[in-house]
Amino acid sequence: MVNPAGLPAPEAHPYAGHFPRWGTAPLQLLQEGAQFGTTFQLKLGLPTVVGFGPTWNRSLLTDLESFVSAGSFSRLVPYLSGGVIMTDAPGHRSRRAQLREPYGKNALLNLQERVRSALYDVRPSGEFDALSWADRATLSMLNAAYFSGEFDAELLHAFLAPLRLPFPSPMWPRPILFARVNAELRRLAGKRLEQGGDDLLSHLARLSGGLTEARVTLAAGHDTTTHTLAWTLWHLAQHGSWRTAEGLRPAIRETLRLYPSGWIGSRRVKRAAEIEGVALAPGNLVIYSPFLSGRSPEFWTAPEEFRPQRFEQAPLPWTYLPFGGGERVCLGMHLAHLLLEEALGLFLSGELSAVTGDPTPRPGVTLGPTGPLVLRFRP
């Protein structure tokens, strides 16, 4: 058995460790570490282990008593620091059960037409930047699903925009902006408690802490959906055989494998544990990486290529994790698929082609394309 200090590590600064590279080129740092195998250490000021094999992923995502969200990276970002995302065992299961119904497949079907209607005014024509368009489309769809389109659009954009800025900007407190958003949430929630409704806020408004859940899940869902939508369009423009009603779902899955918005996840060790011969002590930071798992040649054939047909067979368990896994699988997974499929459905007919762009992954709070991604569409 080996402790974290005994694991191999990428090249580090003699005094600052991996902090400089973590701040400027984290994907490169992770890929360099992955050359040592499926577990390696990082020097980030406390014992830190990164893993991306199936056993590692399953352990971190299912043993909620040993690996907790408190003290993880999400706690550092005010947008994500709250709600069910940061709730650990034993309270997590009961809280998630309260939220499961409005985010379930059947409940979301009631919102499908509303989401579709939100896209009427944003369908592009001619040349357009897929990344900018996806941002507008996702804002409009989320406003429809959560608030029936009643949330102040300018305020919603201003609230979510800092998430797309490089670190450390998303970590900065924004008390005035958050106060304005909370006031708008209270106004709309009060209206629903008096008059009823069937959007997501109508369900969340009835729960203790429901407005926090609305704010946090809204923030968690925007950039993740925007970036996946933009990247999928980029690939569909170059792989037209998948631009069909039947091809959208495997194309989305392949995009999520290549570019998982949640490129890393982190936990803190609460009680001593051992995974694949690595001894983990309380307080250690442990990281799993859907980006590394999804691109490992150990788990995937030609992992750098866009091949939606690979999903004709089920992937190796615990290697495909764009929405996490286990009890903590992303609450908004079905909502994300609904939004993506409705938006991509606008492009099933007509001519779609790539003009120019830079799809290189750029890590931040979420993984996004460097951009722009200029496409041409003729309906």
Buried (B, 14 or more C-beta within 10 A) or exposed (E): EEBBEEBEBBEBEEEEBBBEBBEEEBBEBBBBBBEBBBBBBBBBEEBBBBBBBBEBBBBBBBBBEBBBBEBBBBBBBBBBBBBBBBBBBEEBEEBBEBBEEBBEEEBBEEBEEBBBBBBEEBBBEEEBBBBBBBBBBBBBBBBBBBBBBBBBEEBBBBBBEBBBEEBEEBBEEBEEBBEBBBEBBEEBBEBBEEEEBEBBBBBBBEBEBBBBBBBBBBBBBBBBBBBBBBBBBBBBBEBEEBBEEEBBBBBBBBBBBBBBBBBBBBBBBBEEBEBBEBBBEEEBBBBBBBBBBBBBEBBBEEBEEBBBEBBEEEBBEBBBBBBBBBEBEBBBBBBBBBBBBBBBEBBEEEEBEBEEBEBEBBBBBBBBBEBBBBBBBEE
